[in-house]
């Protein structure tokens, strides 16, 4: 089985490298601006439920999203705003879900992080995080039965979820069936507040890949160039028929588990370590080092992101909320599948 410690992005065509990096960086930047707006709205009492930020994980998340293509399957995690956006979720859909607009993809029927469009391959998150792997497996099996080829399914979990039985069962199934699954583990050092030393005893979670018969890849999750290379390679190997790929990224969550958590358990020493680097700032430095952008260009991109987010929030805040006297509150999207409803 393959275990890779990847370094710098090295596509043959330098123009492709530039375009790929800029594309991912802009999704990272938009995700950071969007997350900051959600945090602000939460503190202002405008959002009910949890707000979970992806600060520090945007490089990994964006790299997953840009490595996939139309027709693939993506089951993102709570910190995957960058990956969601890169895969096709709109800012408007995200804001509508967080603010409870019935015009959102979930029609104000679920919590703000449980959003998606399954018909487009974007799966709503199940809170029991390891369960998403088996859902992706099922969709990949269904496509196999239909003769659909060259489809990849990706899902993301934290290192804490790897301790659950659901992950073991699903990764074992994917390996036996040789499914084109890309399982991305963001080892952000804490399962909520439980450190990795209390979660697993192996040196690295990537060591588990060989036990399942999967291919394993390790990557510095703070380094956008490394993440783009690793996720690009893993996704292509899955697409080419090499079976499931386990990608383990080391990084640090640069915020609490949610906006309700002050993250006081993260020590200053860990924050000041290499794991505590801000992936967005590092990706910006890489842009400057390559001569692909300068501060003025990045400021323009940031302004564009802010304008896009503010426009979406203003629009949604003008939309009417759900009306319990007018809404048909059924669980499934097709009335005829529910007892008590006539066919539509």
Secondary structure, DSSP 8 states (H G I E B T S, - for coil): --EEE--S---S-HHHHHHHHHHHHHHHHHHHHHHHHHHHHHHTT---S-----TT-HHHHHHHHHH--TT-EEE--TT-HHHHHHHT--HHHHHHHHTTBTTSTTTT-S-TTS--BGGGTB----SSTTHHHHHHHHHHHHHHHTT--S--EEEEEEGGGGGSHHHHHHHHHHHHTT--EEEEEEE-SEETTEEGGGT--SS-GGGGHHHHT-EEEEEETT-HHHHHHHHHHHHHHHHTT---EEEEEE---SS-SSTT---TTS-HHHHTSGGGS-HHHHHHHHHHHHTS--HHHHHHHHHHHHHHHHHHHHHHHTS-B--TTT----SSS-GGGSTT----
